[in-house]
Amino acid sequence: MKSVQVNVEGEENRRDETSRLNDDILIRILGFLSFKEAVRSSVISRRWQHLWKYFSGCLTFKQTKPRLASWNLNVRTRKKIAERCEFIEWVNKYLNSNQASAIDEFRIDNFDLDKDSKAYVDEWVGIALQKKTKKLQLNFGQEYYSYVRWSSVDASRVAARCYCLTKETFSSALSGIHFLTCLSVKFVGVSDEMLEHIVSICPLLESLELDHSPQLTHPKVSALRLKHLNICHCEYFIESIEIYAPNLVSFDYTGKEIPLHIKYAPKLNQVCYDDGSRSAIQHLSIHLANYLPQLVTLSIGMSVVGVVNNFPKLTSLKHLRCDALSSNGNSLRCLTSLIEASPFLHKFVLEVSHGTGEIIKMIHPSEVRVMCRSVSGHPHEYIKEVEIVGFCGNKAEAEILTYLLKNAVMLETIRIEISVGTPKKNYAYPEGIKQMTNYMINHLIQNRSPPQLLFLLL
């Protein structure tokens, strides 16, 4: 039998061709990976063993296991304290090992750090800024916290326990902070004075997000380069917002209804507004009256009540999204005011949610013909896309669907996503909703000109 000799050395070289590249190229390759993947690359070969220390991409430290977060030391168990110490040690180890002269982004995601950890967090922020990071994100709350509405007592506890940004946080890296373009903080205390200080020492800041920040009361944002501003869920203490931003393109606000003083924002064209009230549309027309004609994209959350008369014209609006709380007793007719005030609207999205335990009464097919005759409006020649999410087939939803199908004469695509409900919500059977919706669509479009319409029912 003839023996076969294998060139082991040559085979090994073929397996690790990348090791022949110089370090600069390998480090650049690492930049296309996540931080976790870059660390794992150390097992490829001896050549790769320490290259991850020069990783310059996004340094992300994220809670990997679901845990119950608590801002109250009295209910925090020894296990949670141990987990916090373990997390701090983990960040210290890898951040202090990083030898890159610059990093693109530094992120702490979904870990419940509070004022007891301030010295560590300040050190991390200082190191990140010294490395000329462009994006800084601190999120010290659990993911589910973002959907919890706190009582005033809960908010006060958060304010007393939360980690806060102070001037000392940035004192060790004042030279590096000039490179910061994006700052996002969630469950982090930022006072009005501190916000003004941050904006003043970050001349390149383009994106600012403040989410669940319990110390804001009367924030004033004056930033020349700022393009994106997001202030959400600060409603228990915030009383007003003042904005002077000549380059601001988008503004998101979620919270209670407060005075919005937009002093100067000539480039503003995207707004997301949700004050959780029954009069959100009216409030929007008051606070943003001077900027409504220039908006291209508008997203609004509301509790639906009735028709809004004399709504200002949205002459530049192309995309409209409405998140509406509907019930059998409410109407979606107020949305027709928004649609008719937007003569060049191209896409309309409606997402409907229903109260827990609400009994949804689906209309009977026999009511469709009557509704088709009673619902009126003005022809709209620019709407081409319609999307309705959470459709349950009640009268309010059927009315707005009828309105759109009758008046959006150039409609090309309509997508309807059926809501099947939950054990706490008594919805009609999905198949029944689909049958009724198909019947309504076919009845309304049979005489359309042009008849071509892509209908997606999910």
C-alpha positions in Angstrom: 0.0 0.0 0.0 1.4 3.3 -1.0 1.8 5.8 1.8 0.6 9.4 1.4 2.6 12.2 3.0 0.6 15.3 4.1 2.3 18.7 4.3 1.1 19.6 7.7 2.9 23.0 7.8 1.5 24.0 4.4 -2.0 22.9 5.4 -1.7 25.0 8.6 -0.6 28.0 6.6 -3.6 27.7 4.3 -5.9 27.6 7.3 -4.6 30.9 8.6 -3.8 32.9 5.5 -5.1 36.1 7.3 -2.1 35.9 9.7 0.2 36.9 6.9 -1.5 40.3 6.8 -0.1 43.2 8.8 -1.6 44.2 12.1 -3.2 47.4 10.8 -5.3 45.4 8.2 -6.3 42.8 10.8 -7.4 45.5 13.3 -9.4 47.1 10.5 -11.1 43.7 9.9 -12.0 43.6 13.6 -13.7 46.9 13.2 -16.4 45.2 11.1 -17.2 42.9 14.0 -19.2 43.4 17.2 -17.1 43.8 20.4 -18.1 40.3 21.5 -17.0 38.8 18.2 -13.7 40.7 18.3 -12.9 39.3 21.8 -13.7 35.8 20.5 -11.2 36.2 17.7 -8.4 35.8 20.2 -8.8 32.0 19.9 -8.0 31.9 16.1 -4.3 31.8 16.6 -1.4 33.3 18.6 -1.3 36.1 16.1 -4.9 37.1 16.9 -4.6 36.6 20.7 -4.2 40.2 21.6 -5.5 42.0 18.5 -8.9 42.5 20.1 -7.4 44.9 22.5 -7.1 47.4 19.6 -10.7 47.1 18.7 -12.0 50.5 17.8 -15.7 49.8 16.9 -18.6 49.8 19.3 -17.8 48.8 22.8 -21.1 47.4 24.1 -21.6 46.1 27.6 -25.1 44.6 27.9 -27.0 42.6 30.5 -27.3 39.2 29.0 -29.7 37.6 31.6 -33.2 38.8 32.4 -33.1 40.1 36.0 -35.6 42.0 38.1 -34.2 45.5 38.4 -34.7 47.7 41.5 -33.9 51.2 42.3 -34.5 50.6 46.0 -31.7 49.3 48.1 -34.1 47.8 50.7 -35.4 45.3 48.1 -32.2 44.6 46.4 -30.9 41.1 47.3 -27.4 40.1 47.9 -27.4 38.2 44.7 -28.2 41.4 42.7 -25.4 43.3 44.5 -23.1 40.5 43.6 -24.2 40.6 40.0 -23.6 44.4 40.0 -20.1 43.9 41.3 -19.5 41.2 38.6 -20.8 43.6 35.9 -18.5 46.4 37.1 -15.5 44.1 37.2 -16.3 42.9 33.7 -16.5 46.4 32.2 -13.3 47.5 34.1 -11.4 44.5 32.8 -12.2 45.0 29.1 -12.2 48.8 29.1 -8.9 49.0 30.8 -7.5 46.4 28.4 -8.5 48.4 25.3 -5.4 50.0 23.8 -7.1 51.7 20.8 -6.4 55.4 20.5 -10.0 56.0 19.4 -13.3 54.1 19.6 -16.5 54.8 17.6 -19.0 54.1 20.3 -19.3 53.2 24.0 -22.6 51.7 25.3 -23.9 50.4 28.6 -27.2 48.7 27.9 -30.0 47.6 30.3 -28.1 47.3 33.6 -29.5 48.8 36.7 -26.6 51.0 37.9 -27.4 53.9 40.3 -25.6 56.5 42.3 -23.7 53.9 44.3 -21.8 53.2 41.1 -21.1 56.8 40.1 -17.3 56.6 40.6 -17.1 53.6 38.2 -19.4 55.0 35.6 -17.6 58.4 35.7 -14.3 56.6 35.1 -15.8 54.6 32.1 -17.2 57.8 30.6 -13.8 59.5 31.1 -11.9 56.7 29.4 -14.4 56.6 26.5 -14.2 60.3 25.9 -10.4 60.3 26.1 -10.5 57.8 23.3 -12.5 60.3 21.2 -15.7 58.3 21.1 -18.3 59.7 18.8 -21.3 58.0 20.4 -22.0 57.6 24.1 -25.0 55.6 25.4 -25.9 55.0 29.0 -29.0 52.9 29.7 -29.4 52.0 33.4 -32.8 50.5 33.2 -34.3 47.2 32.3 -36.0 46.8 28.9 -39.4 46.4 30.4 -39.0 49.6 32.5 -39.5 51.6 29.3 -43.2 50.5 29.2 -44.0 51.0 32.8 -45.9 54.1 33.9 -44.5 55.2 37.3 -46.5 56.8 40.0 -45.2 60.0 41.5 -43.8 58.0 44.4 -41.9 55.7 42.0 -40.5 58.7 40.1 -39.3 60.3 43.3 -37.5 57.1 44.3 -35.9 57.0 40.9 -34.8 60.6 41.2 -33.2 59.9 44.6 -31.4 56.8 43.6 -30.4 57.3 40.0 -27.0 57.9 38.6 -26.6 61.5 37.6 -24.3 63.2 35.1 -22.3 66.0 36.7 -19.5 68.3 35.7 -17.1 65.9 37.4 -18.2 63.2 34.9 -16.6 65.1 32.1 -13.8 66.8 33.9 -11.1 64.2 33.1 -11.8 64.3 29.3 -12.6 67.8 28.3 -10.4 67.6 25.2 -12.0 64.3 24.0 -15.5 65.5 24.5 -15.2 67.7 21.4 -15.5 64.6 19.3 -18.9 63.5 20.7 -21.7 63.6 18.1 -24.3 61.4 19.8 -25.4 61.2 23.4 -28.2 58.9 24.6 -29.0 58.5 28.3 -31.8 56.5 29.8 -32.7 56.2 33.5 -29.9 58.8 34.1 -30.4 62.0 36.0 -29.7 65.2 34.0 -30.5 68.5 35.5 -31.5 71.6 33.5 -28.2 73.2 34.3 -26.2 70.1 33.4 -28.0 69.8 30.1 -27.0 73.3 29.2 -23.4 72.5 30.3 -23.2 69.4 28.1 -24.5 71.2 25.0 -22.0 74.0 25.6 -19.0 71.7 25.8 -20.0 69.4 22.9 -19.8 71.6 19.8 -20.2 68.7 17.4 -23.3 67.2 19.1 -25.8 66.1 16.5 -28.1 63.7 18.3 -29.4 63.9 21.9 -31.8 61.5 23.6 -33.1 61.9 27.2 -35.3 59.0 28.3 -36.7 58.6 31.8 -34.5 61.3 33.1 -36.2 62.4 36.4 -34.4 65.7 37.0 -35.5 67.6 34.0 -37.9 70.4 34.8 -37.5 73.3 32.3 -34.8 72.1 29.9 -33.4 74.6 27.4 -31.7 73.1 24.3 -29.6 75.6 22.4 -27.2 73.8 20.0 -26.0 74.9 16.6 -25.3 71.4 15.1 -28.0 69.4 16.8 -30.1 67.5 14.2 -32.1 65.0 16.3 -33.7 65.6 19.7 -35.6 63.0 21.7 -37.2 63.7 25.1 -39.3 60.8 26.4 -41.0 59.7 29.6 -39.8 62.6 31.8 -43.4 63.6 32.5 -43.4 63.6 36.4 -41.1 66.6 36.8 -40.8 68.3 33.4 -42.9 71.5 33.0 -41.7 73.0 29.7 -39.2 72.6 26.9 -37.4 75.4 25.0 -35.5 74.7 21.8 -33.2 76.8 19.7 -31.5 74.6 17.1 -31.0 76.0 13.5 -30.1 72.5 12.1 -32.7 70.4 14.0 -34.3 68.0 11.6 -36.3 65.7 13.9 -37.9 66.1 17.3 -39.5 63.3 19.4 -41.6 64.0 22.5 -43.4 61.5 24.7 -44.9 62.6 28.0 -47.5 64.8 29.5 -48.9 67.9 27.7 -46.5 70.8 28.4 -45.6 74.1 26.7 -43.2 73.5 23.8 -41.3 76.7 23.0 -39.6 76.0 19.7 -37.8 79.3 19.3 -35.9 78.6 16.1 -35.8 75.3 14.0 -36.1 76.2 10.3 -35.0 72.8 9.2 -37.4 70.8 11.3 -39.3 68.3 9.1 -39.9 65.2 11.3 -41.9 65.2 14.5 -43.1 62.4 16.8 -45.6 63.7 19.4 -47.5 61.8 22.1 -48.8 63.5 25.2 -51.2 60.7 26.2 -54.2 63.0 26.2 -57.5 63.1 24.4 -56.5 66.4 22.8 -53.1 65.5 21.4 -54.0 66.8 17.9 -55.2 70.1 19.3 -52.0 70.5 21.4 -49.9 69.7 18.4 -51.6 72.4 16.4 -50.9 74.9 19.1 -47.3 74.1 20.1 -46.0 73.5 16.6 -48.3 75.9 14.6 -45.4 77.7 12.9 -43.7 74.4 11.9 -46.6 72.3 10.7 -46.4 73.4 7.1 -42.8 72.3 6.7 -43.2 68.8 8.2 -42.5 65.9 5.9 -43.1 63.1 8.5 -45.5 63.2 11.4 -46.2 60.5 14.0 -48.8 61.3 16.7 -50.2 59.2 19.6 -53.7 60.0 20.8 -56.8 58.9 22.6 -59.4 59.3 19.8 -62.3 61.7 20.5 -63.9 63.5 17.6 -63.4 65.6 14.5 -60.8 68.4 14.8 -62.0 71.5 12.9 -59.7 74.1 11.3 -56.6 72.0 11.6 -53.6 73.9 10.0 -52.6 72.7 6.5 -49.7 70.2 6.3 -48.6 71.2 2.9 -45.3 69.3 2.9 -46.4 66.2 4.7 -45.6 62.9 2.9 -45.8 60.3 5.8 -48.4 60.3 8.6 -48.5 57.7 11.4 -51.2 57.6 14.1 -51.1 55.5 17.2 -54.7 55.5 18.4 -56.5 54.1 21.5 -59.9 53.1 20.2 -62.9 51.4 21.6 -66.4 50.6 20.5 -67.6 54.0 21.8 -64.9 56.1 20.1 -64.6 57.2 16.5 -61.6 57.5 14.3 -63.2 60.3 12.3 -60.7 62.9 13.8 -58.1 61.2 11.6 -59.9 62.4 8.5 -59.2 66.0 9.5 -55.4 65.2 9.5 -55.6 63.4 6.2 -57.6 66.2 4.5 -55.2 68.8 5.9 -52.3 66.9 4.1 -53.0 67.3 0.4 -49.7 65.7 -0.7 -49.7 62.8 1.8 -48.2 59.7 0.3 -48.3 57.1 3.1 -50.7 56.7 6.0 -50.1 54.2 8.9 -52.6 53.6 11.6 -51.9 51.4 14.7 -54.8 50.8 16.9 -54.7 49.5 20.4 -57.6 48.4 22.6 -58.1 48.5 26.3 -57.5 45.4 28.5 -60.7 43.4 28.9 -62.4 45.4 26.2 -65.1 43.5 24.2 -64.7 44.2 20.5 -67.9 44.2 18.5 -67.2 43.4 14.9 -69.6 45.0 12.4 -71.9 42.6 10.4 -71.4 42.4 6.6 -74.9 43.7 6.3 -73.8 47.0 7.8 -71.1 47.5 5.2 -73.4 48.8 2.4 -75.0 51.3 4.8 -71.6 52.5 6.0 -70.4 52.9 2.4 -73.2 55.2 1.7 -72.9 57.2 4.9 -69.1 57.8 5.0 -68.1 60.7 2.8 -65.0 62.9 2.2 -62.9 64.6 -0.4 -60.9 62.8 -3.1 -57.2 62.5 -2.2 -55.0 62.0 -5.3 -51.6 61.4 -3.6 -52.1 58.6 -1.1 -50.6 55.5 -2.5 -49.9 53.4 0.6 -52.1 52.6 3.6 -51.2 50.3 6.6 -53.5 49.5 9.4 -52.1 47.5 12.4 -54.3 46.0 15.1 -57.5 45.8 13.0 -60.4 44.2 14.8 -63.2 45.0 12.6 -65.2 47.3 14.9 -67.3 50.2 13.6 -64.6 52.9 14.2 -62.0 50.9 12.2 -64.4 50.0 9.5 -65.3 53.7 9.1 -61.8 54.9 8.6 -61.1 52.0 6.2 -64.2 52.9 4.2 -63.1 56.5 4.1 -59.7 55.7 2.8 -60.9 53.2 0.1 -63.5 55.7 -1.1 -61.4 58.8 -1.2 -57.8 57.6 -1.8 -58.4 57.4 -5.6 -54.8 56.6 -6.5 -54.2 54.0 -3.7 -51.8 51.3 -4.8 -51.2 49.2 -1.7 -53.2 48.6 1.5 -51.8 46.3 4.2 -54.1 45.2 7.1 -52.7 43.3 10.1 -55.4 41.6 12.1 -55.2 41.7 15.9 -56.1 38.3 17.4 -56.3 39.6 20.9 -55.1 38.1 24.2 -56.7 35.9 26.9 -57.7 39.2 28.6 -59.2 40.6 25.4 -62.4 39.3 23.8 -61.9 39.9 20.1 -63.8 38.4 17.2 -62.3 35.4 15.6 -59.5 36.3 13.1 -61.2 34.3 10.3 -64.4 36.3 10.9 -62.5 39.6 10.7 -60.8 38.5 7.5 -64.1 37.5 5.9 -65.7 40.8 6.8 -62.6 42.8 5.7 -62.4 40.9 2.4 -66.1 41.6 1.8 -65.7 45.3 2.6 -62.6 45.7 0.3 -64.2 43.9 -2.6 -67.4 45.9 -2.3 -65.6 49.2 -2.2 -63.1 48.6 -5.0 -65.4 47.0 -7.5 -66.1 50.3 -9.2 -62.6 51.8 -8.7 -60.8 53.5 -11.5 -58.1 52.5 -11.8 -59.0 49.2 -10.2 -55.4 48.0 -9.6 -54.9 47.6 -5.9 -52.5 45.4 -3.9 -54.3 44.2 -0.8 -52.4 42.3 1.9 -54.3 40.9 4.8 -52.2 39.4 7.6 
